[in-house]
Amino acid sequence: MGLDLEGLRSQIREQVIGSLDFSKEITDEEMYELIDREISGRLRHLAVSLEDKKRLRRQIFHSIRKLDVLQALVDDPTITEIMVNGIDNIFYEKDGVIQRSESRFESRQKLEDVVQQIVSSCNRVVNEASPIVDARLENGSRVNVVMSPIALNNGPVVTIRRFPDKPITMERLIELGSISEYLKSYIEVLVKAGYNIFISGGTGSGKTTFLNALSDFIPKDQRLISIEDNAELQIRGVPNLVRMEARNANVEGCRPISIRDLIKSSLRMRPDWIVVGEVRGDECVDMLQAMNTGHMAMSTGHANSAEDMLSRIETMVLMGMEIPLPAIRGQIASGIDIVIHLGRLRDKTRKVLEICELGKELDPVSGKIQVNTLFRFEEERVEDEKIVGKWRRVGELKATEKLMAAGLRLPAEPS
């Protein structure tokens, strides 16, 4: 057709912005009316299809009121990750496959405006003096922004992790093949008995999703406190729920509030359960102290295996406290009861790969924490490009004191 819709969009957008009355609040409906008026006037004598007009209308509205070209991707529930590498390199993950978007930002300034819109809504700041920030969108999606001079691309680098509108339940994870019905029942009993559980896994293995689903097993009459760096958990159905989020320092002089500060404060709030979204550093010290002082807790961390997670926890504790390694290992073994390791397989599916129990006494020879593997996923074959396997029992739960105290029994394994 030869019609430059990109240029037309930019012209109409500027015209609409120029006609705005900034002395009063303008609703979305009024904004659409202004856009419709300009589109009608500009396209009156041009051969433009109804579909192109609708798309033009939507794009102009998104560029003024929303996240510009990112809004359509953010609104798509099938997209789980959006990666912006400057103004003209936008990628997204859909159904486990990374694809390149045809959309691009019209200028570096427009992308920077979108970035400022995102971070300001969370009362956070990003600029050349402080070029890295974590934020979130209204729908709960997690956002990471890296700007110049750190980012060397043609514009800021933005990564958006989109979470489902409705939290994924254990039943849904069973349907997806991430866990078996028996393992779900097994873990449910452990949670109800008050076992401290740590979830490990690599990037994109589904740790936050699994933690959400796991929290559904917490008895509804108990007080739960969730602590996160960026609010991502979607815990529902717990009436006595307190949600807290860490805060960075800002230009207004507000001092930062760390995960460590929040864990210490939560101990004075009469918690039954403390759920820490993820531990990455010295806050691990306070989490272990909470676990070792009678509080029930769950958390997640990045690692390649359950045993690797223990090494990472040791390192994180050393970031916040200089104590001998045997003492650290004793604290870990005493505080954490169960480690559940998740993984993302080569067919893009996410599964529980391992469930381990930590021994309460260190190995007398190596001095390491004794790990009793309870279940392990074993691959059997590939069908229709999907990995098929089963969870095999490897060992029996040894520390049954909490089960006995709660008057609960582990479910019988199906024959």
C-alpha positions in Angstrom: 0.0 0.0 0.0 3.0 2.3 0.6 1.4 4.0 3.5 3.8 4.8 6.3 1.7 3.8 9.3 4.8 4.2 11.6 5.2 7.8 10.7 1.4 8.4 10.8 1.3 6.9 14.3 4.0 9.3 15.5 2.3 12.3 14.0 -1.1 11.5 15.4 0.4 10.8 18.8 2.1 14.2 18.9 -1.1 15.8 17.8 -3.1 14.1 20.6 -0.5 15.1 23.2 -0.5 18.6 22.0 -4.3 18.8 22.4 -4.3 17.5 26.0 -5.5 19.8 28.8 -3.0 19.0 31.6 -4.9 21.1 34.1 -7.5 18.3 34.6 -7.5 14.5 34.9 -8.3 12.7 31.6 -9.9 9.3 31.7 -9.0 6.4 29.4 -12.3 6.9 27.6 -11.6 10.5 27.0 -8.2 9.7 25.7 -9.6 7.2 23.2 -12.1 9.9 22.0 -9.2 12.3 21.4 -7.3 9.6 19.5 -10.4 8.6 17.5 -10.9 12.2 16.5 -7.4 12.6 15.2 -7.4 9.3 13.4 -10.7 10.2 11.7 -9.3 13.5 10.6 -6.0 12.2 9.3 -7.3 9.1 7.6 -10.5 10.5 6.0 -9.1 10.5 2.5 -6.7 7.5 2.9 -7.4 3.9 2.0 -6.7 2.3 5.4 -8.3 -1.0 6.5 -10.4 -1.2 9.6 -7.9 -3.6 11.1 -5.1 -1.1 10.6 -7.2 1.6 12.1 -7.9 -0.5 15.2 -4.2 -1.4 15.5 -3.2 2.3 15.1 -5.7 3.3 17.7 -4.4 0.7 20.2 -0.8 1.5 19.6 -1.2 5.3 20.1 -3.1 4.7 23.3 -0.4 2.3 24.6 2.3 4.8 23.7 0.6 7.6 25.7 -1.0 5.8 28.6 0.7 2.4 28.8 4.1 0.8 28.0 4.1 1.6 24.3 5.1 -1.4 22.2 5.6 -3.6 25.3 2.0 -3.4 26.3 0.7 -5.9 23.9 3.4 -8.4 25.0 2.7 -7.7 28.7 -1.1 -8.3 28.1 -0.5 -11.7 26.4 -1.0 -14.4 29.1 0.9 -16.9 27.1 4.2 -14.9 27.2 6.3 -15.6 30.3 9.4 -13.4 29.6 10.0 -10.2 27.7 13.6 -9.1 27.0 14.4 -5.6 25.6 17.9 -5.1 24.4 17.8 -1.5 23.4 15.2 0.2 21.1 15.1 -2.3 18.2 15.9 -5.7 19.7 12.8 -7.0 21.6 12.5 -10.7 22.4 9.9 -12.8 24.3 9.5 -16.3 25.6 6.3 -18.1 24.6 5.6 -21.8 25.2 9.2 -22.2 26.3 10.6 -20.8 23.0 12.4 -17.4 22.7 11.2 -15.4 19.7 12.0 -12.0 18.3 9.3 -9.4 18.2 8.7 -7.2 15.1 8.0 -4.2 17.3 10.6 -1.6 18.1 10.6 1.7 20.0 10.6 4.8 17.9 13.4 6.4 19.8 15.8 5.9 22.7 14.0 8.7 24.6 10.7 6.8 24.3 12.2 3.6 25.8 13.7 5.7 28.6 10.3 7.3 29.2 8.7 3.8 29.6 11.5 2.8 32.0 10.9 5.8 34.2 7.2 5.2 34.1 7.7 1.6 35.4 10.2 2.4 38.2 8.4 5.6 39.4 5.2 3.6 39.9 7.2 1.5 42.5 8.7 4.6 44.1 12.2 3.6 42.8 14.8 5.6 40.9 17.0 4.7 37.9 19.5 7.0 36.3 23.2 7.2 35.3 24.2 7.5 38.9 22.1 4.5 39.9 21.8 2.5 36.6 20.4 -0.8 37.9 17.0 -1.3 39.5 14.4 -4.0 40.2 10.8 -3.0 40.0 7.4 -4.5 39.2 4.4 -3.8 37.0 0.8 -3.4 38.1 0.0 -7.0 37.2 2.8 -8.2 39.5 5.4 -8.9 36.7 9.0 -8.6 37.9 11.1 -6.0 36.1 14.9 -5.6 36.0 16.4 -2.5 34.3 20.0 -1.8 33.4 20.7 1.7 31.9 23.7 3.5 30.5 26.6 3.7 31.2 26.4 0.0 32.3 24.2 -1.1 29.4 26.1 -0.7 26.1 23.1 -1.4 23.9 21.2 1.2 21.9 19.1 2.1 24.9 18.2 0.6 28.3 18.1 -3.2 28.8 14.7 -4.3 30.3 13.8 -7.8 31.4 10.2 -8.6 32.4 9.2 -11.9 34.1 5.5 -12.3 33.7 3.6 -14.4 36.2 0.2 -16.1 35.6 -2.8 -13.9 36.4 -4.1 -16.8 38.6 -1.5 -18.6 40.7 -0.6 -22.1 39.4 -1.9 -24.7 41.9 -0.4 -28.1 42.8 -3.3 -29.6 40.8 -2.2 -27.7 37.7 1.4 -28.7 38.3 0.2 -32.3 38.3 -1.6 -31.8 35.0 1.6 -30.3 33.6 3.6 -33.3 34.7 5.8 -31.2 37.1 5.0 -33.4 40.1 3.1 -36.6 40.8 -0.1 -37.0 42.8 1.7 -39.0 45.4 4.5 -36.5 45.8 2.0 -33.7 46.2 0.3 -35.6 49.0 3.7 -36.4 50.6 4.9 -32.8 50.6 1.5 -31.6 51.8 1.9 -33.7 55.0 5.4 -32.3 55.5 4.1 -28.7 55.3 1.2 -29.4 57.7 3.6 -31.0 60.1 5.8 -27.9 60.1 8.9 -29.1 58.3 11.2 -26.2 57.1 11.5 -26.5 53.3 14.0 -24.9 51.0 13.4 -24.9 47.2 16.4 -24.8 44.9 16.7 -24.6 41.1 18.2 -22.8 38.2 16.9 -19.7 36.5 13.4 -20.2 35.0 12.9 -23.6 36.8 9.7 -22.4 38.5 10.9 -21.8 42.1 8.5 -18.9 42.8 5.6 -20.8 41.1 6.3 -23.9 43.2 6.6 -21.8 46.4 3.2 -20.2 45.7 1.6 -23.6 45.3 3.4 -25.0 48.3 2.1 -22.2 50.5 -1.5 -23.4 49.8 -0.7 -26.3 52.2 -0.1 -24.0 55.2 -3.1 -24.4 57.6 -5.4 -21.4 57.2 -5.6 -20.8 60.9 -1.9 -19.9 61.1 -0.2 -16.5 60.8 2.0 -16.2 57.7 4.5 -13.5 57.0 5.9 -13.2 53.4 9.1 -11.3 52.8 10.4 -10.5 49.3 12.9 -8.3 47.5 10.2 -7.6 44.9 6.6 -8.7 45.6 6.0 -11.7 43.4 4.3 -14.3 45.5 0.5 -14.6 45.1 -0.4 -16.3 48.4 -4.2 -16.6 48.6 -6.6 -18.1 51.1 -4.6 -17.2 54.2 -6.7 -14.7 56.3 -3.8 -13.9 58.7 -1.3 -12.9 56.0 1.3 -10.1 56.3 3.2 -9.2 53.1 6.4 -7.2 53.3 8.8 -5.9 50.6 12.3 -4.6 50.8 13.1 -1.0 49.9 16.1 0.6 48.2 17.4 3.9 49.1 15.9 6.8 47.0 16.6 10.4 46.2 14.3 11.6 48.9 16.7 10.3 51.5 14.8 7.2 52.6 17.2 4.7 54.0 17.1 1.2 52.5 15.2 -1.6 54.2 16.8 -4.9 53.5 15.5 -8.5 53.6 17.6 -8.9 56.8 15.8 -6.0 58.4 12.4 -7.5 57.5 13.2 -11.0 58.8 14.4 -9.5 62.1 11.2 -7.5 62.3 9.0 -10.4 61.4 10.3 -12.4 64.4 8.6 -9.8 66.6 5.3 -10.2 64.8 4.3 -13.5 66.2 4.6 -15.5 63.0 3.8 -19.2 62.6 5.2 -19.4 59.1 7.8 -17.1 57.5 8.1 -17.3 53.7 11.1 -15.6 52.2 10.8 -15.2 48.4 14.5 -15.8 47.7 17.7 -15.6 49.5 20.8 -14.3 47.7 23.1 -13.0 50.3 23.7 -12.4 54.0 19.9 -12.5 54.8 20.5 -16.3 54.8 21.9 -15.8 58.4 18.7 -14.4 59.7 16.5 -17.0 57.9 18.5 -19.8 59.4 18.2 -18.2 62.9 14.5 -18.0 62.4 14.3 -21.7 61.4 16.5 -22.6 64.5 14.3 -20.7 67.0 11.1 -22.6 66.5 9.6 -20.7 63.5 8.4 -22.7 60.4 9.8 -21.3 57.2 10.1 -21.7 53.4 12.4 -20.1 50.9 14.1 -20.5 47.6 17.6 -20.1 46.1 19.5 -20.6 42.9 21.5 -23.8 42.5 22.2 -26.7 40.1 21.4 -29.5 42.6 20.2 -30.0 46.1 23.8 -30.6 47.4 25.0 -27.5 45.4 22.4 -25.5 47.2 23.9 -26.4 50.6 27.3 -25.1 49.4 25.7 -21.9 48.2 23.9 -21.4 51.6 27.2 -21.9 53.4 28.7 -19.1 51.2 25.8 -16.8 51.8 26.0 -17.3 55.5 29.7 -16.3 55.4 28.7 -13.1 53.6 27.0 -12.0 56.8 28.9 -13.7 59.6 32.4 -15.0 60.2 32.0 -18.3 62.0 33.7 -21.7 61.5 32.3 -23.8 58.6 31.3 -26.7 60.9 29.2 -24.3 62.9 27.5 -23.0 59.7 26.8 -26.5 58.5 25.4 -27.4 61.9 23.0 -24.4 61.6 21.9 -25.4 58.1 21.4 -29.1 59.1 19.4 -28.1 62.2 17.3 -25.4 60.5 16.4 -26.8 57.1 14.5 -30.1 57.0 13.8 -30.7 53.4 15.3 -29.5 50.1 13.2 -29.7 46.9 15.2 -29.3 43.8 13.5 -28.2 40.5 14.8 -28.2 37.0 14.0 -27.2 33.5 14.6 -30.1 31.1 15.7 -30.0 27.5 12.1 -30.3 26.3 11.4 -27.0 28.2 9.2 -28.7 30.8 9.8 -27.9 34.5 9.8 -30.8 37.0 10.6 -31.7 40.6 13.9 -33.5 40.1 14.8 -34.3 43.7 13.5 -34.3 47.2 16.1 -34.6 50.0 16.1 -34.7 53.7 19.0 -33.1 55.6 20.6 -35.2 58.4 20.7 -33.4 61.7 24.3 -34.5 62.4 27.3 -33.9 60.2 29.2 -36.7 58.6 31.9 -37.7 61.1 34.4 -38.3 58.3 33.9 -35.5 55.8 32.3 -33.0 58.2 29.7 -32.3 55.5 25.9 -32.2 55.9 24.4 -35.7 55.4 21.9 -35.7 52.6 19.2 -38.4 52.5 17.6 -38.4 49.0 13.9 -39.4 49.3 12.8 -39.2 45.7 14.5 -38.6 42.4 13.0 -38.1 38.9 14.4 -40.6 36.4 14.0 -40.2 32.6 12.7 -43.3 30.8 12.1 -42.3 27.2 11.1 -39.4 24.8 7.6 -39.4 23.3 6.5 -36.7 20.9 9.5 -34.6 21.8 8.5 -34.8 25.5 10.5 -36.4 28.2 8.7 -39.3 30.0 9.9 -40.6 33.3 8.8 -41.3 36.9 9.7 -40.4 40.4 11.6 -43.2 42.1 11.8 -43.5 45.9 15.4 -43.6 47.0 15.2 -43.4 50.8 12.9 -43.2 53.7 12.2 -40.1 55.9 14.3 -40.4 59.1 13.4 -37.4 61.1 9.7 -38.2 62.0 9.5 -36.2 65.2 7.5 -33.3 63.7 5.1 -35.8 62.1 4.5 -37.5 65.4 4.1 -34.2 67.2 1.5 -33.1 64.7 -0.3 -36.4 64.8 0.2 -37.0 61.0 1.3 -39.9 58.9 2.9 -39.9 55.5 0.6 -41.2 52.7 0.9 -44.9 51.7 2.8 -45.2 48.4 0.6 -46.5 45.5 1.3 -50.0 44.4 
